[in-house]
Amino acid sequence: MKIQPVINCENLSCVEGRLRLLKTFLPAGETVHFDIADGTFTSNITWNASNELRPMIDHYDSQLRVGVHLMVDKPEAIVEKWLMAGAKEVAVHLERLDDRNFFKYVCGEYNAEPVIAVSPETPARTALGYVDDFKKLLILGVKPGLSGQKFQPAVLEKVTEIKRAAPEVVVMVDGGVDLDNIKSIAEAGADIALSGSYIFEAGDPAKAYADLSNV
C-alpha cells in the first residue's frame, strides 16, 4: 500500500520536529502532506504559516514533494499562497469550494496537482460530480481538523463506490489510518493512504511507516 505521511501540528516547532524525523526514513522524492486547519471550517487551528514552508523544506529535505490539505472556510483566498510556497499538490474541500475552475486553473499555473477533499458525511455521488475535472480525490475517514481521531469504517463503502464508478481516479484515504484498518482500506480500492498520528506517535515511527507500507 502506498503510504504518505501527514504533518498535523499546532506550531512550527512540532512541524520542524516531524520533518527532522521524516528525513531519517522517508525515501527521497516522496510526498509529505501538511494539514492546514483554520478554526472556522474546523474546530481547531493548526500551524498555517505558508511563508515558513519553503525555507523549512529547503533546510530539512529539499527533495520532499509537498502536499497541503486546506481544511479552511475560503480555500480560494489562500490557495495561491501555498502554491507560491512550493506545494505541488493541494487538496481543498468540495464542501467549501465555490469556484472549481479557478482552483484547477491556479494549480495549473504552478504546475501543481489539484485534489478534491471529501468529508465523511458527503456522499459518493457528490464526489463523483468532480471526477471529470479532477483526477484525485481525498476521502476523509474522520471529521476534518484534529489528528488522532478514530477511523469511520462506513467511509470504506464510499471508497468502493467511487472506484467502481470512476476507476481511473486516484483515491486517497486520510484520517485514523493505522495497522488495524489499512488492509480494509486497500481492499476497498484506495490507491494511497495518508497517516499522521499512527506514524509520528509510534515508539518507532520508521517501523510504523514500513508496517503500513508492507500491507
Helices and strands as residue ranges (DSSP letters): E 2-7, H 12-22, E 31-37, G 50-52, H 53-60, E 65-71, G 75-77, H 79-84, E 89-93, H 100-109, E 113-118, H 124-128, E 136-140, H 155-165, E 170-174, H 182-188, E 192-195, H 197-200, H 205-213
